[in-house]
Amino acid sequence: MAIKIKAKERKLKLGDSEFYRYVMQPELYSALASEKVIREAALRSGVSQGVMQACWDAAGSVIKAWATEGHSVALPGLGTMRFGLSAKAVADVNDVKSGLIKTRRIVFTPSTDLKQELKDTAVVITCYDRNGNEVKRVTSADDGTIEEPDTTDPDGTEGSGSSTTGGSGSGTSGSDSGGGTTTGGGTTTGGDDSGGDDSGGDGLDKG
């Protein structure tokens, strides 16, 4: 098994300058329907599909119920999930109110086994030029470092009084309408793929 990545040559803008860079992003397949997942799980476990469906529904209900009570709930083979929020911090207790809450969020913490599985999975990169032609294929040789969840502010608040957005992204991603952030320079704006289905990734200098 391997994670498939595509590197597309795209035109980016930085101020008055325009240039082409190869931008990497995962090749995403269509979303799997729950029925297909249940059918495959039933085959692997040896139980009937009806029993697996009942277990699936029951587990989902339990996870939602316990998570809304403030528990961190185990997801078998995957990790744990809990609910959290992002809110502003205030100095005066009289200023505490629900209006300080900016967003509610789902916090997922992957298990050690899941992170090891990702670390051990190969990455295959297919490169496409600006005309959509395949020009190169690369097999990963990276060390498989896994990004760890942001634990500096686990409750979603900061003492400075500003709201947090959650997550630990490095700022190297962007959308089609805005290009991406190149690894060799500043944040890019603009781009010529507005409206497409590709999300910006790490910019690679064309060599």
ZALOPA-652060 format. One line per field, with one value per residue: chain; x, y, z of N, C-alpha, C in turn. Coordinates in steps of 0.2 Angstrom, whole numbers, plus 5000, padded with zeros to 4 digits. Layout:
ch <- c(A|...) $
nx <- c(X|...) $
ny <- c(Y|...) $
nz <- c(Z|...) $
cax <- c(X|...) $
cay <- c(Y|...) $
caz <- c(Z|...) $
cx <- c(X|...) $
cy <- c(Y|...) $
cz <- c(Z|...) $
END
This chain:
ch <- c(A|A|A|A|A|A|A|A|A|A|A|A|A|A|A|A|A|A|A|A|A|A|A|A|A|A|A|A|A|A|A|A|A|A|A|A|A|A|A|A|A|A|A|A|A|A|A|A|A|A|A|A|A|A|A|A|A|A|A|A|A|A|A|A|A|A|A|A|A|A|A|A|A|A|A|A|A|A|A|A|A|A|A|A|A|A|A|A|A|A|A|A|A|A|A|A|A|A|A|A|A|A|A|A|A|A|A|A|A|A|A|A|A|A|A|A|A|A|A|A|A|A|A|A|A|A|A|A|A|A|A|A|A|A|A|A|A|A|A|A|A|A|A|A|A|A|A|A|A|A|A|A|A|A|A|A|A|A|A|A|A|A|A|A|A|A|A|A|A|A|A|A|A|A|A|A|A|A|A|A|A|A|A|A|A|A|A|A|A|A|A|A|A|A|A|A|A|A|A|A|A|A|A|A|A|A|A) $
nx <- c(5004|5002|5003|4996|5003|5001|5010|5008|5012|5010|5005|5010|5008|5018|5017|5021|5026|5026|5027|5031|5028|5030|5017|5013|5000|4988|4982|4966|4953|4936|4924|4921|4907|4897|4890|4898|4910|4905|4901|4913|4920|4912|4915|4928|4928|4919|4906|4888|4882|4871|4873|4885|4881|4872|4881|4890|4881|4878|4890|4893|4883|4886|4899|4896|4887|4895|4906|4900|4898|4909|4920|4935|4935|4938|4943|4942|4957|4961|4963|4959|4945|4938|4927|4930|4934|4937|4941|4941|4952|4949|4953|4944|4932|4919|4918|4917|4908|4896|4898|4911|4916|4922|4923|4918|4925|4931|4942|4955|4965|4978|4982|4997|4999|4992|4999|5012|5009|5006|5019|5026|5021|5023|5026|5021|5025|5018|5022|5016|5016|5013|5003|4997|5003|5011|5026|5036|5040|5041|5047|5045|5057|5058|5060|5048|5042|5030|5017|5014|4999|4994|4999|5001|4991|4979|4966|4961|4962|4970|4982|4984|4972|4968|4959|4960|4963|4965|4973|4988|4994|5007|5007|5010|5000|4987|4973|4966|4962|4970|4983|4998|5010|5026|5041|5052|5051|5040|5023|5011|5000|4985|4985|4981|4972|4959|4944|4945|4948|4959|4969|4981|4998|5014|5026|5037|5052|5055|5066) $
ny <- c(4994|5011|5029|5040|5054|5069|5080|5096|5107|5124|5141|5154|5169|5182|5197|5208|5198|5183|5166|5148|5134|5117|5110|5100|5088|5077|5063|5061|5048|5044|5046|5033|5024|5021|5009|5000|5000|4993|4981|4976|4975|4966|4954|4952|4950|4939|4940|4942|4954|4962|4961|4967|4980|4984|4985|4995|5006|5007|5009|5021|5029|5028|5034|5047|5051|5050|5058|5071|5073|5076|5067|5059|5049|5032|5026|5012|5005|5016|5029|5042|5052|5068|5082|5100|5117|5134|5149|5166|5173|5181|5193|5197|5190|5194|5196|5184|5175|5167|5172|5173|5162|5156|5145|5128|5112|5096|5085|5075|5062|5052|5035|5026|5015|5018|5029|5024|5015|5025|5030|5020|5018|5019|5033|5039|5049|5058|5068|5082|5092|5109|5108|5097|5085|5069|5069|5064|5051|5048|5039|5039|5045|5050|5053|5049|5057|5060|5072|5080|5082|5098|5103|5113|5122|5115|5117|5126|5140|5155|5165|5178|5183|5182|5173|5156|5145|5131|5116|5112|5117|5120|5131|5129|5126|5130|5136|5133|5145|5154|5150|5144|5142|5144|5134|5141|5154|5169|5170|5166|5174|5174|5165|5153|5143|5145|5139|5126|5108|5106|5107|5118|5115|5110|5120|5116|5120|5121|5110) $
nz <- c(5000|4997|4999|4988|4979|4970|4961|4954|4941|4944|4941|4951|4961|4968|4974|4961|4954|4944|4944|4941|4950|4957|4965|4979|4983|4991|4982|4981|4984|4980|4993|5005|5006|5021|5021|5013|5021|5032|5027|5022|5035|5041|5034|5037|5050|5052|5056|5054|5042|5047|5061|5062|5057|5068|5078|5074|5073|5087|5093|5088|5093|5107|5107|5103|5114|5126|5122|5122|5135|5140|5140|5135|5121|5117|5101|5093|5088|5082|5090|5101|5104|5107|5112|5110|5112|5105|5112|5118|5131|5146|5159|5169|5179|5178|5165|5159|5147|5136|5124|5122|5116|5101|5092|5091|5092|5086|5093|5088|5093|5087|5089|5094|5086|5075|5070|5068|5058|5048|5047|5042|5029|5012|5001|4985|4972|4959|4945|4937|4922|4918|4908|4910|4908|4912|4920|4928|4941|4958|4972|4989|5001|5013|5031|5037|5047|5059|5061|5076|5087|5092|5108|5116|5120|5125|5130|5121|5123|5126|5136|5132|5128|5115|5102|5099|5085|5084|5080|5072|5060|5048|5040|5027|5018|5006|4996|4980|4975|4981|4979|4986|4999|4996|4998|4997|4999|5002|5007|4994|4983|4974|4958|4946|4946|4951|4958|4955|4961|4968|4982|4989|4992|4998|4990|4977|4970|4953|4945) $
cax <- c(5000|5006|4999|4998|5003|5002|5014|5006|5015|5005|5007|5009|5010|5021|5018|5020|5030|5023|5032|5028|5031|5027|5014|5011|4994|4986|4977|4960|4948|4930|4923|4918|4900|4897|4888|4904|4914|4902|4901|4920|4921|4908|4918|4934|4926|4915|4899|4884|4882|4866|4876|4890|4878|4870|4887|4892|4876|4878|4896|4892|4879|4890|4904|4893|4884|4901|4910|4896|4898|4916|4924|4939|4932|4943|4940|4946|4962|4963|4965|4954|4941|4934|4925|4933|4932|4941|4938|4945|4953|4948|4956|4939|4927|4913|4918|4916|4901|4896|4900|4919|4917|4923|4922|4918|4929|4932|4949|4956|4972|4979|4985|5004|4999|4990|5005|5017|5006|5007|5026|5029|5018|5027|5023|5022|5023|5017|5023|5012|5018|5007|4999|4993|5007|5015|5034|5041|5037|5046|5045|5047|5063|5058|5060|5041|5040|5023|5016|5010|4994|4996|4997|5003|4985|4974|4959|4958|4962|4977|4982|4984|4966|4966|4956|4964|4960|4966|4977|4995|4997|5013|5006|5012|4995|4983|4968|4967|4961|4976|4990|5000|5015|5032|5046|5058|5049|5035|5016|5009|4993|4983|4986|4977|4967|4953|4938|4947|4947|4965|4971|4988|5002|5021|5029|5043|5055|5056|5073) $
cay <- c(5000|5018|5035|5043|5061|5072|5087|5099|5113|5129|5148|5157|5176|5185|5204|5208|5193|5177|5160|5142|5129|5111|5110|5093|5087|5070|5061|5058|5044|5045|5044|5026|5024|5017|5002|4997|4998|4988|4975|4973|4973|4959|4949|4951|4948|4933|4940|4944|4961|4965|4962|4973|4987|4986|4987|5001|5011|5007|5012|5028|5033|5029|5039|5054|5053|5051|5064|5077|5073|5078|5061|5057|5042|5028|5024|5006|5004|5023|5033|5045|5058|5072|5089|5105|5124|5139|5155|5171|5173|5187|5194|5198|5185|5197|5196|5178|5174|5162|5176|5172|5156|5157|5139|5122|5108|5089|5084|5068|5060|5046|5030|5025|5010|5022|5034|5019|5013|5030|5031|5014|5018|5023|5039|5039|5056|5058|5075|5084|5099|5114|5105|5090|5079|5066|5070|5060|5048|5048|5036|5043|5043|5054|5049|5047|5060|5062|5079|5078|5087|5104|5102|5119|5125|5110|5119|5131|5147|5158|5170|5184|5186|5181|5167|5151|5142|5124|5113|5113|5117|5124|5137|5128|5124|5135|5134|5135|5152|5158|5147|5141|5145|5141|5133|5145|5161|5171|5167|5168|5175|5173|5158|5152|5137|5146|5135|5119|5104|5105|5111|5120|5111|5113|5122|5113|5123|5117|5110) $
caz <- c(5000|4997|4999|4981|4979|4964|4961|4948|4940|4944|4941|4958|4961|4974|4972|4954|4950|4943|4942|4941|4955|4958|4972|4980|4987|4990|4977|4986|4981|4983|5000|5005|5010|5027|5019|5011|5026|5036|5023|5023|5042|5042|5030|5040|5057|5052|5059|5049|5041|5051|5067|5061|5057|5074|5082|5071|5076|5094|5095|5086|5098|5113|5107|5104|5121|5131|5121|5124|5143|5142|5140|5129|5120|5113|5094|5092|5082|5079|5094|5105|5101|5112|5110|5113|5109|5105|5115|5121|5138|5149|5165|5174|5179|5176|5158|5156|5145|5131|5118|5121|5112|5094|5088|5094|5088|5087|5094|5087|5095|5084|5093|5092|5081|5069|5068|5065|5051|5043|5046|5038|5022|5007|4997|4978|4969|4952|4944|4930|4920|4917|4903|4913|4906|4917|4918|4933|4947|4963|4978|4995|5004|5019|5037|5040|5053|5060|5064|5083|5089|5096|5115|5119|5122|5124|5131|5116|5126|5127|5141|5129|5126|5108|5101|5096|5080|5085|5075|5072|5053|5048|5036|5020|5013|5003|4992|4973|4974|4983|4977|4992|5002|4993|5003|4997|4999|5006|5005|4988|4982|4967|4956|4940|4947|4955|4956|4955|4966|4971|4988|4988|4996|4998|4984|4975|4964|4947|4944) $
cx <- c(5004|5001|5001|4997|5004|5005|5012|5010|5010|5008|5005|5011|5013|5022|5016|5023|5025|5028|5028|5032|5027|5024|5011|5004|4992|4981|4971|4955|4942|4929|4919|4912|4901|4895|4894|4909|4911|4902|4908|4922|4918|4912|4925|4933|4923|4908|4895|4884|4877|4869|4881|4887|4875|4876|4890|4888|4877|4884|4896|4888|4882|4895|4901|4890|4890|4905|4906|4896|4905|4921|4929|4938|4937|4939|4945|4951|4964|4965|4959|4951|4938|4932|4929|4931|4937|4938|4943|4946|4952|4951|4950|4934|4920|4912|4917|4909|4902|4899|4908|4920|4917|4921|4921|4922|4929|4940|4951|4964|4974|4983|4992|5004|4997|4996|5011|5015|5007|5015|5029|5026|5022|5023|5025|5020|5023|5017|5019|5014|5012|5002|4995|4997|5011|5022|5038|5037|5043|5043|5049|5053|5064|5058|5054|5039|5033|5022|5012|5005|4997|4994|4999|4997|4979|4967|4957|4958|4969|4976|4982|4978|4963|4963|4961|4960|4960|4970|4984|4998|5003|5013|5008|5007|4991|4978|4970|4967|4966|4982|4992|5006|5021|5037|5052|5057|5044|5028|5014|5002|4991|4983|4980|4972|4961|4947|4939|4946|4954|4967|4979|4992|5009|5024|5035|5046|5056|5063|5074) $
cy <- c(5006|5024|5039|5051|5064|5079|5090|5106|5119|5136|5151|5164|5178|5192|5204|5203|5187|5172|5154|5138|5123|5110|5103|5093|5080|5069|5057|5054|5047|5043|5037|5027|5019|5010|4997|4995|4993|4981|4972|4971|4967|4953|4947|4948|4941|4933|4943|4952|4965|4966|4967|4980|4989|4988|4993|5007|5012|5011|5020|5032|5033|5034|5046|5056|5054|5057|5071|5078|5075|5073|5062|5050|5038|5026|5018|5006|5011|5028|5036|5051|5062|5079|5094|5112|5129|5146|5160|5171|5180|5187|5195|5193|5187|5197|5190|5177|5169|5165|5175|5166|5157|5151|5133|5117|5101|5088|5077|5067|5053|5041|5029|5020|5013|5026|5030|5017|5018|5031|5026|5014|5022|5028|5039|5045|5055|5066|5076|5091|5103|5112|5099|5084|5076|5066|5066|5057|5047|5044|5039|5040|5047|5049|5047|5051|5062|5068|5077|5084|5092|5103|5108|5123|5120|5112|5124|5138|5149|5164|5177|5187|5185|5174|5162|5147|5134|5122|5115|5114|5122|5130|5135|5125|5130|5132|5136|5142|5157|5156|5143|5145|5141|5140|5137|5152|5163|5168|5170|5169|5175|5166|5158|5146|5138|5142|5128|5115|5103|5109|5112|5116|5114|5114|5119|5117|5118|5116|5107) $
cz <- c(5000|4996|4992|4982|4972|4965|4954|4948|4939|4944|4948|4957|4968|4972|4965|4950|4949|4941|4943|4946|4955|4965|4973|4984|4986|4985|4981|4981|4983|4990|5000|5009|5016|5026|5017|5016|5031|5033|5023|5030|5044|5039|5034|5047|5057|5055|5053|5048|5045|5058|5067|5061|5064|5079|5080|5074|5083|5096|5093|5091|5105|5113|5107|5111|5126|5129|5123|5132|5145|5142|5134|5127|5115|5106|5093|5086|5080|5084|5099|5102|5107|5109|5113|5110|5109|5107|5117|5128|5140|5156|5171|5174|5177|5168|5154|5154|5138|5124|5117|5117|5105|5090|5092|5089|5090|5087|5093|5089|5092|5089|5090|5086|5074|5066|5065|5058|5046|5042|5041|5030|5017|5003|4990|4975|4962|4950|4937|4929|4920|4912|4904|4911|4911|4915|4922|4938|4952|4969|4984|4998|5011|5025|5040|5046|5053|5064|5071|5084|5093|5103|5119|5122|5122|5126|5126|5118|5126|5132|5138|5127|5119|5107|5098|5090|5080|5079|5075|5065|5053|5043|5029|5016|5011|4999|4985|4972|4976|4982|4983|4995|4999|4999|5003|4997|5004|5004|4999|4988|4975|4965|4950|4940|4951|4953|4955|4961|4970|4977|4987|4993|4997|4991|4983|4969|4958|4945|4937) $
END
